[in-house]
Amino acid sequence: MEWQGHALLGLRAAQGLPEWELSMLKPDMSPQGIGQPFMPPITHVAEKLGAFCLILDWIYQPEFAPYARQAEGGWVPHHPVTAGGAISESGNNALIADMLQKMIDELRAGRWEEAVRRAGALGHFLQEPFTPGHSTPNALFEEIFPDPDPSRHWRLHCCFDSASGDFPPPKPELMGTTAKEAAFRIFNYVKQGIRSGRALIGPVIMAAYRGETIGENAHVYKALLRKQSEMSSFITCCAWHTAFCIAFGRFDAREREELRSFDLVSAVPYYMHPSKYVHIVPDKLADEEGRLVPIDVWGENGSEVRFEHGFGLFGHSGYKFFINGNFSRLKFKLGMPSRIVKLQNEHTDLRFSVEVAKGENTSSSEDIEYGADSRVLEVRLRAGEPVREYDVDISGADTLILSSRSIPLDHGRRRSPLRHRRPGRHRPGPLPVNGVSPAFPRKRQNRRRNNLTFALLRAIL
């Protein structure tokens, strides 16, 4: 068997581990332990660690099948955990934390063979979503990109199983000081990989259709997916490195300090109310024509402040972030944009709020009311409102909701948001957000398209 797929990605991850971690591992290196026909050639520990990222595919081998099972007995999926047809934030955080903790426990106990097997199962699960074939319903491939040749039917999934090792070993980063904290950061990175991978669906499929056979342009698929392969090896390496650090209490002071806050601009919300912004646009606002512009906001006495880091929010919108109880405070700046001023007038009336909930909030709402456990902050904003800084207690929150509700007018009378809204009327506009340090942004807006600026700082452990 050749070094390819999960084994190759795992090998690159293993090669990136610090020497003290690799030298500690002493798994079974006997012919029986490394010479099975379904394994690539293994000569040293790093190769065994990498090769065992195939373990979730060895389910028909009685010796290895238990490692492909979850705690309750179900199979570990070859895609992100889902619930109700959608990716489950709580489900993925829980599974990653459980798999990571199992590796930590085996390392602490000095059961090196078991640690390698648990590491392989974790690595396989983390690597899967970086290929669109394991993160996106495969039927969509043909539905969105129908084959121009009606005489063939190809399983396009195969095009995305094209792992590359054409990159240097990654330099791992500490993801947390507990399995729960690490799972949060690991899965946020996985979600970033899902998004970047989906951008490659079109190019990969078009490359396939140019061939006479599905394998003809395999080298093109591999080249297109190289960055995805590198990302998957990186997060695998980070997860393993974090397991070693937690197991033996060896934390770099700088890395540990960096974990004290989290940049919300880099977060991937699990829900965004349909609006002008379909995902967080880092460090820019979208103007009335949809062009990206700097985040300029009103300061005191009509002055202007530019935020180099942050994002914008639509005026009638809600974003949900799953933070898994990892943070105690949310620090941010919030204001109104100073250059996107169309329809900012004396009637502008925006209500921005920060809400928290235990568990994963799955409510949908047209009036931006999600049934959260608590609204810990509400701010009312008018046109030209100068930027303000806020520090909010979010202790114990699993879900963080940032919402903006615009209060429309009808002949001078305020009406409840959305209830009487007619198509094309009273639609709020984009809200900008900026963070000088890591944090969670949110903004809201008034009737029609009043813009709001939100400056993010940081979420604090």
Number of C-alpha atoms within 10 A of each C-alpha: 9 10 18 18 19 30 26 23 30 33 25 28 30 27 21 22 21 14 9 9 14 17 11 13 18 14 20 15 15 8 9 8 13 22 14 12 8 14 19 21 16 19 11 11 22 21 21 27 28 28 29 28 29 26 25 26 17 17 16 9 11 8 9 17 15 16 22 23 16 14 13 6 9 9 15 20 15 18 21 25 20 14 11 6 7 10 16 18 26 20 15 19 24 18 20 22 22 18 22 25 20 18 27 25 17 20 24 15 11 15 15 18 19 19 23 27 24 26 30 28 24 29 32 28 24 24 28 22 24 29 27 27 22 19 21 18 10 14 11 11 19 14 9 10 13 14 17 10 8 7 6 8 11 13 11 19 18 13 24 22 20 21 24 23 20 13 12 11 19 21 16 20 16 25 26 25 18 17 23 22 20 25 25 25 20 23 20 21 19 22 20 16 23 21 15 17 23 15 11 17 23 13 12 21 21 14 17 22 19 12 12 9 12 18 13 14 17 20 12 17 24 21 16 20 25 18 20 24 29 24 19 30 33 24 26 30 30 24 30 26 24 24 31 24 20 21 19 11 10 11 16 11 8 9 13 13 10 12 17 15 21 23 20 26 26 17 20 21 21 20 18 21 19 14 17 19 20 12 18 22 18 18 21 22 30 24 19 15 6 11 9 13 13 20 30 23 30 23 19 12 9 12 11 15 16 15 22 16 21 35 32 32 35 33 35 36 30 31 24 22 22 28 26 22 20 22 21 15 18 26 22 27 26 30 29 33 33 25 15 25 17 14 17 24 14 9 18 24 24 27 20 27 20 25 22 27 21 16 16 20 23 14 11 14 12 14 15 20 12 18 15 17 13 13 15 12 15 13 13 16 23 20 24 24 21 22 22 15 13 14 14 14 17 25 15 17 24 22 26 25 26 25 29 29 28 33 25 27 19 11 5 8 8 13 14 13 19 18 10 12 15 9 7 7 13 22 22 29 31 29 35 36 37 36 27 16 20 25 26 32 34 32 37 38 37 33 28 22 25 32 38 40 37 32 36 30 30 26 26 20 16
